[in-house]
Amino acid sequence: MTALAAGGGLIAIGGATAFVMNARDLSGYQEAVNATWRHSDSTDLPPSSAQRELVRYATLAANSHNTQPWQFRLSDRSILVLPDSRRRLPAVDPDDHHVFASLGCAVENMVQAARAFGLRAVPRYDPDERGIRVDLEAAPPERTDLFDAIPHRQSTRTVYDGRSVPPEHLRLLEAAGNGQGVRMLLFTERKQREEILSYLVAGNSAQMDDVAFVEELKSWIRFSYGSALSTRDGLFSKSSGNPVLPDWIGRLILNLVFTKEAENRNYESQLRSSAGVAVFVSDKNEPAYWAEAGRCSQRFALQATALQLRHAFINQPVEVPAVRGQFATYLGIGDRRPDLVMRFGYGPELPRSLRRPVEHVILRT
């Protein structure tokens, strides 16, 4: 009773304080969203300007916890995409798998955008640099549906409406999701989704019991417009359908409501409302293949966006080693590693997260 009353008082105080803060910061957040999630004013640009725009498009890619763990080194005819070790997630991603998958997502955006700028982007993993070198060649300009989808794509973490996806659209998603050394497995039957749900709940339960994981996740949550604007990274609470609050209030309330049972219930309703699940499996457990899995998942996400579908990662079955092995057995993939898991379906658009400015991610030479 006392805890509930205290929680209610905090919410009331937080709501009153948030009203004042929101009036001041909301307009700044909206301006930042509009400046971030947009197409270029022109695709007819000199080479140096075109490269900076390719980097900007790359930063709009999906990435773990919105840490944006990438850096870009520009040269005359190529862009080197490198991991940013300061933004790694040691608790959830100790081997940097998700870092390299995030780099792959960024590279795929770059590949799709390059075509609109009259360039052909040819990526290859560079083991000496531990990054992805994207060579740029002149090519006829071509604007595609996947390029148009880049500023509209978002990871939508909410309940969808349960509608099925037409077979012709599933075929487009399958074509987008497969790659060099990476195969996508598509699950649309209810029984399959319930089976996958059991691994999702097992993975989430293990993570919620891991103090280091929970603390790491909390450190990347942004509760207020002000903190979202000042950092331009992390998981903005409003982007998951949660209220905007002063950060100190948000952290206190999160400790009351962020429980294993509540999170499992959320994932149950979210997965059961989805049209299907895509699982990306690479042939080898190496950074080059992790990056390729990221490319495939990003291309899948762009194709889904072009088809007016929403998507969200549910990577818990592949993030906990013990669960990952069981999940691999369920998938029947032998000793290959399941890299990424994504649900998709029809649903609403949510408020957007932000990205750091291009100047913050381009390395000075």
Secondary structure, DSSP 8 states (H G I E B T S, - for coil): -HHHHHHHHHHHHHHHHHHHHHHHHHHHHHHHHHHHS---S-S---HHHHHHHHHHHHTTS--GGG---EEEEE-SSEEEEEE-GGG--TTT-TT-HHHHHHHHHHHHHHHHHHHHTTEEEEEEEETTTTEEEEEEEE------HHHHHGGG--B--S--------HHHHHHHHHHH-BTTEEEEEE-SHHHHHHHHHHHHHHHHHHHT-HHHHHHHHHTEE-SHHHHHHH--SEEGGGGT-----HHHHHHHHHHH--HHHHHHHHHHHHHTSSEEEEEEESSSSHHHHHHHHHHHHHHHHHHHHTT-EEEE--HHHHSHHHHHHHHHHHT-TT-EEEEEEEEE------------GGGTB---
